[in-house]
Structures are given as C-alpha cells and as structure tokens.
Amino acid sequence: MEAEFNVKNALKVFNVITESGEQGPGGYSHEGITAKAEYDGYTVSMTDGRVTLYIYFHNKHKFEFDRDEDLERFINQLERLGK
C-alpha cells in the first residue's frame, strides 16, 4: 500500500489541514488528522493517532504504524482530503 502513496498529495492535505483545521497544542486538526511542521521547517508530520507520517526534505517520507489496516485507512483518508 505504501508504494501507492503520493507525497505531493499528502503535502496538499497538509496545507488543507493547516488552513481549514483548528489550531491546538499538538498542531492543526481537521477531520481526525493532526498536522504540524517541525521546528526545522523541513519536516512536517500528520497523524490520526494510529499512523504517523513524516515528510522530510526532498519529499522523503516515513510511516510509523502497527497494523497494515490502519495504514491503508490513513492513506485513503489523505487521498480523500486531497481531492
């Protein structure tokens, strides 16, 4: 499933969340996903509490998750928000 992941779409979703979401202590939240930019300005992260996505400089990325089903659901939600 990770092979089907689109970093550019995820960055678009990051912008949607930070522009439309509610700001809280952990970042901006919108439709169950919390997004924040790290202090270095080159790393952004998004999480739904089960899956965390880190996007680094040059669009490198890493997922942290326990179950494949959670990853699939998270990626589908990102695709939906990016439309």
C-alpha positions as CSV (number, residue, x, y, z in Angstrom):
1,M,0.0,0.0,0.0
2,E,2.8,2.4,0.8
3,A,4.0,2.0,-2.8
4,E,0.8,3.7,-3.9
5,F,1.4,6.7,-1.6
6,N,1.6,10.2,-3.2
7,V,3.8,12.6,-1.3
8,K,2.6,15.6,-3.3
9,N,-1.0,14.9,-2.4
10,A,0.0,14.5,1.2
11,L,1.6,17.9,1.2
12,K,-1.6,19.3,-0.4
13,V,-3.5,17.7,2.5
14,F,-1.1,19.2,5.0
15,N,-2.0,22.7,3.6
16,V,-5.7,21.9,3.7
17,I,-5.4,20.9,7.4
18,T,-3.3,23.9,8.4
19,E,-5.6,26.3,6.6
20,S,-9.0,24.8,7.5
21,G,-8.3,23.0,10.8
22,E,-8.5,24.1,14.4
23,Q,-5.2,25.0,16.0
24,G,-4.4,23.2,19.2
25,P,-1.3,22.4,21.3
26,G,-0.3,19.5,19.0
27,G,-0.8,21.3,15.7
28,Y,-3.8,21.8,13.4
29,S,-6.6,19.2,13.4
30,H,-9.1,18.6,10.6
31,E,-11.3,15.5,10.1
32,G,-9.4,13.4,12.5
33,I,-5.9,14.2,11.3
34,T,-3.4,16.4,13.2
35,A,-0.7,18.1,11.2
36,K,2.3,20.1,12.3
37,A,5.5,21.5,11.0
38,E,8.7,20.7,12.9
39,Y,11.0,23.5,14.2
40,D,13.5,22.9,11.4
41,G,11.0,24.0,8.8
42,Y,11.9,21.0,6.6
43,T,9.8,18.3,8.3
44,V,6.1,18.0,8.5
45,S,4.1,15.3,10.2
46,M,0.5,14.1,10.2
47,T,-1.2,11.6,12.5
48,D,-4.6,10.1,13.2
49,G,-3.4,8.6,16.4
50,R,-2.7,5.2,14.9
51,V,-0.5,6.1,11.9
52,T,2.1,8.9,11.8
53,L,3.5,10.2,8.6
54,Y,6.7,12.2,8.5
55,I,7.7,14.1,5.3
56,Y,11.2,15.2,5.1
57,F,13.3,17.4,2.8
58,H,13.3,16.3,-0.9
59,N,9.9,14.5,-0.3
60,K,11.4,11.6,1.5
61,H,8.9,10.1,3.9
62,K,8.4,7.6,6.7
63,F,5.3,6.0,8.2
64,E,5.0,4.7,11.8
65,F,2.2,2.2,12.4
66,D,1.4,-1.1,13.9
67,R,-1.3,-2.5,11.6
68,D,-1.4,-2.6,7.8
69,E,-5.2,-1.9,8.0
70,D,-4.5,1.4,9.8
71,L,-2.0,2.5,7.2
72,E,-4.5,1.7,4.4
73,R,-7.2,3.7,6.1
74,F,-4.9,6.6,6.7
75,I,-3.7,6.7,3.1
76,N,-7.3,6.5,1.9
77,Q,-8.3,9.4,4.1
78,L,-5.3,11.5,2.8
79,E,-6.4,10.8,-0.7
80,R,-10.0,11.8,0.1
81,L,-8.9,15.1,1.7
82,G,-6.6,15.9,-1.2
83,K,-9.4,15.9,-3.8
